[in-house]
Amino acid sequence: MQTDVIVLGAGMIGVSAAVHLQQKGKSVVLVDRRGAGEETSYGNTGIIERDALLPVAFPRSIRDLIRYGLNLGTEANYHPSFLLKAAPWLLSLRAHTDTAGMKAYAAAIDPLSSRAVEEHRQMAAAAGAEHFVRRDGWLRLYRSEAAFRDAEGLLLQLARQYNVDYRILSSGEIGEMEPHLKTSSFFKAIHWTGTDTVSWPEGVVKAYVDLFLRRGGQFYAGDAKSLTQVEGGWQVTAGGGPVTAKDVVVALGPWSLDVLSPLGYKFPLASKRGYHMHFGAVGNATLSRPICDVEKGFCLTPMQKGIRLTTGVEIADRDAPATPRQLEQLKPIARDIFPLAEERDETPWLGRRPALPDSLPIIGAAGRHRGLWLDFGHGHLGFTQGPISGRLIAEMIAGEPTTIDVSPYRADRFN
Ligand SMILES: Cc1cc2nc3c(=O)[nH]c(=O)nc-3n(C[C@H](O)[C@H](O)[C@H](O)COP(=O)(O)OP(=O)(O)OC[C@H]3O[C@@H](n4cnc5c(N)ncnc54)[C@H](O)[C@@H]3O)c2cc1C
């Protein structure tokens, strides 16, 4: 079969790229070994983060370094056997997250973050997925005055600089918004009012892929590792036969190097692993929007299946067996602030945030192969940035001017 573009990977990133390419008049074949939105894009916190202005930083204070070093915190976990392998990546993250690096990151990410909510709203409207979307923001909760003052420094300064809407809530005001939270645990909260959130991330991706199919797109089962360069383009085995196209987009999230390494590309892509578990709520307790406990490093989000507890980062090999230590530590902490009832998953879900050390994605031409395009490495923000990334990659493939300057996301920044 011949098509204009093959998109490898049907997570939020690949599906969004497929929808936008189709809008440019391209015939598109989307390929995945699973259904749409069943990997990383399935299990996240569901926040479409207008407020994404700071990367998750490498710890700098001596206190934090010791806590992390001894694996004492709930915010992060690591596999000691993997640390040596991860060291160059962690050192690069450290170099990118000093104050100057954080400000540079904000300047580079804001063009994506400031468009993300509207891009999702448009795609959700076209896909009939608006019922998944809540428009009332999320809460960042601070237990101590010191942690809040930290945030007041750089984060809120950047929020004002980039016109990101927020309100500061007192403990009492948090309680008015979320009456079943134990608000006495919290000093203050930031309510990010311009951020949307969703009640079922997988449902959103599946609705977007249905839009693509309704408009004539094709979605086949196949192994992206069958990709080969052929005369005039690229070929992959999918849907039981060869599919050939002039252009191919690699949107395989944490698996992107499985295809790119054999082609000679070396990108510093790591998997920042994370877990989730759903819970019922005791009695008539409800949560209206995602809340994140900043110091303890977890979030609770009302999802279709129940209240989803998502963890922070685990530094480990992508394919190492699950070690949901953080989740176990966090369960009693979460139960202390919200009346969680029964566990609704047999085992914790494990996901892998596809992360580059400057915390920015790669969106653009691979560079050394004609017709090879990259759209991966969205880290903590891939659910947020899917539709805007899809727009940009489609504009580039169509040879059009891009909506924003894409130079911060170029692949060759790592070469
Ligand atoms: C705990 C947690 C919380 C998060 N919270 C948020 C949040 O609130 N907001 C936000 O914006 N982001 C969040 N993220 C990050 C976000 O989920 C990811 O950045 C995003 O889902 C990445 O999307 P993707 O399409 O690149 O990858 P994926 O969704 O993983 O898609 C990659 C696809 O490639 C396919 N694939 C892999 N290998 C092959 C192969 N060989 N052949 C064929 N197909 C293959 C997979 O089956 C998969 O469908 C969170 C992540 C985690 C883990």
The ligand as an SDF file (V2000), in Angstrom:
LIG
                    3D

 53 58  0  0  0  0  0  0  0  0999 V2000
    2.4160    9.2170   36.0110 C   0  0  0  0  0  0  0  0  0  0  0  0
    2.3800   10.1500   34.8230 C   0  0  0  0  0  0  0  0  0  0  0  0
    1.6440   11.3340   34.8740 C   0  0  0  0  0  0  0  0  0  0  0  0
    1.6130   12.2030   33.7810 C   0  0  0  0  0  0  0  0  0  0  0  0
    0.8140   13.3130   33.8230 N   0  0  0  0  0  0  0  0  0  0  0  0
    0.7340   14.1360   32.7390 C   0  0  0  0  0  0  0  0  0  0  0  0
   -0.1520   15.2510   32.7280 C   0  0  0  0  0  0  0  0  0  0  0  0
   -0.9160   15.4900   33.6660 O   0  0  0  0  0  0  0  0  0  0  0  0
   -0.1430   16.0750   31.6440 N   0  0  0  0  0  0  0  0  0  0  0  0
    0.6670   15.8350   30.5680 C   0  0  0  0  0  0  0  0  0  0  0  0
    0.6620   16.6220   29.6280 O   0  0  0  0  0  0  0  0  0  0  0  0
    1.4730   14.7410   30.5270 N   0  0  0  0  0  0  0  0  0  0  0  0
    1.5330   13.9010   31.5740 C   0  0  0  0  0  0  0  0  0  0  0  0
    2.3590   12.8100   31.5650 N   0  0  0  0  0  0  0  0  0  0  0  0
    3.2260   12.6030   30.3910 C   0  0  0  0  0  0  0  0  0  0  0  0
    2.4480   12.0670   29.2040 C   0  0  0  0  0  0  0  0  0  0  0  0
    1.6200   10.9920   29.5900 O   0  0  0  0  0  0  0  0  0  0  0  0
    3.4330   11.6020   28.1160 C   0  0  0  0  0  0  0  0  0  0  0  0
    4.3540   12.6260   27.8210 O   0  0  0  0  0  0  0  0  0  0  0  0
    2.6940   11.2580   26.8250 C   0  0  0  0  0  0  0  0  0  0  0  0
    1.6600   10.3340   27.0610 O   0  0  0  0  0  0  0  0  0  0  0  0
    3.6460   10.7110   25.7710 C   0  0  0  0  0  0  0  0  0  0  0  0
    2.8630   10.4330   24.6340 O   0  0  0  0  0  0  0  0  0  0  0  0
    3.4950    9.6890   23.4010 P   0  0  0  0  0  0  0  0  0  0  0  0
    2.4420    9.6110   22.3600 O   0  0  0  0  0  0  0  0  0  0  0  0
    4.7970   10.3080   23.0510 O   0  0  0  0  0  0  0  0  0  0  0  0
    3.8700    8.2270   23.9740 O   0  0  0  0  0  0  0  0  0  0  0  0
    2.8840    6.9600   24.2240 P   0  0  0  0  0  0  0  0  0  0  0  0
    1.5550    7.3990   24.6990 O   0  0  0  0  0  0  0  0  0  0  0  0
    3.6520    5.9930   25.0410 O   0  0  0  0  0  0  0  0  0  0  0  0
    2.7050    6.3710   22.7620 O   0  0  0  0  0  0  0  0  0  0  0  0
    3.7460    5.6500   22.1360 C   0  0  0  0  0  0  0  0  0  0  0  0
    3.0770    4.5700   21.3060 C   0  0  0  0  0  0  0  0  0  0  0  0
    4.0980    3.8510   20.5900 O   0  0  0  0  0  0  0  0  0  0  0  0
    3.6800    2.4910   20.5190 C   0  0  0  0  0  0  0  0  0  0  0  0
    4.8360    1.6340   20.2270 N   0  0  0  0  0  0  0  0  0  0  0  0
    5.9690    1.5130   20.9460 C   0  0  0  0  0  0  0  0  0  0  0  0
    6.8220    0.6570   20.3450 N   0  0  0  0  0  0  0  0  0  0  0  0
    6.2120    0.2340   19.2120 C   0  0  0  0  0  0  0  0  0  0  0  0
    6.5860   -0.6440   18.1620 C   0  0  0  0  0  0  0  0  0  0  0  0
    7.7700   -1.2720   18.1320 N   0  0  0  0  0  0  0  0  0  0  0  0
    5.7210   -0.8280   17.1410 N   0  0  0  0  0  0  0  0  0  0  0  0
    4.5130   -0.2140   17.1220 C   0  0  0  0  0  0  0  0  0  0  0  0
    4.1010    0.6320   18.0930 N   0  0  0  0  0  0  0  0  0  0  0  0
    4.9440    0.8580   19.1300 C   0  0  0  0  0  0  0  0  0  0  0  0
    3.0660    2.2220   21.8870 C   0  0  0  0  0  0  0  0  0  0  0  0
    2.2140    1.0810   21.8340 O   0  0  0  0  0  0  0  0  0  0  0  0
    2.3440    3.5350   22.1640 C   0  0  0  0  0  0  0  0  0  0  0  0
    0.9810    3.4830   21.7850 O   0  0  0  0  0  0  0  0  0  0  0  0
    2.3840   11.9010   32.6350 C   0  0  0  0  0  0  0  0  0  0  0  0
    3.1130   10.7040   32.5590 C   0  0  0  0  0  0  0  0  0  0  0  0
    3.1110    9.8280   33.6400 C   0  0  0  0  0  0  0  0  0  0  0  0
    3.8780    8.5300   33.5290 C   0  0  0  0  0  0  0  0  0  0  0  0
  1  2  1  0
  2  3  1  0
  2 52  2  0
  3  4  2  0
  4  5  1  0
  4 50  1  0
  5  6  2  0
  6  7  1  0
  6 13  1  0
  7  8  2  0
  7  9  1  0
  9 10  1  0
 10 11  2  0
 10 12  1  0
 12 13  2  0
 13 14  1  0
 14 15  1  0
 14 50  1  0
 15 16  1  0
 16 17  1  0
 16 18  1  0
 18 19  1  0
 18 20  1  0
 20 21  1  0
 20 22  1  0
 22 23  1  0
 23 24  1  0
 24 25  2  0
 24 26  1  0
 24 27  1  0
 27 28  1  0
 28 29  2  0
 28 30  1  0
 28 31  1  0
 31 32  1  0
 32 33  1  0
 33 34  1  0
 33 48  1  0
 34 35  1  0
 35 36  1  0
 35 46  1  0
 36 37  1  0
 36 45  1  0
 37 38  2  0
 38 39  1  0
 39 40  1  0
 39 45  2  0
 40 41  1  0
 40 42  2  0
 42 43  1  0
 43 44  2  0
 44 45  1  0
 46 47  1  0
 46 48  1  0
 48 49  1  0
 50 51  2  0
 51 52  1  0
 52 53  1  0
M  END
$$$$
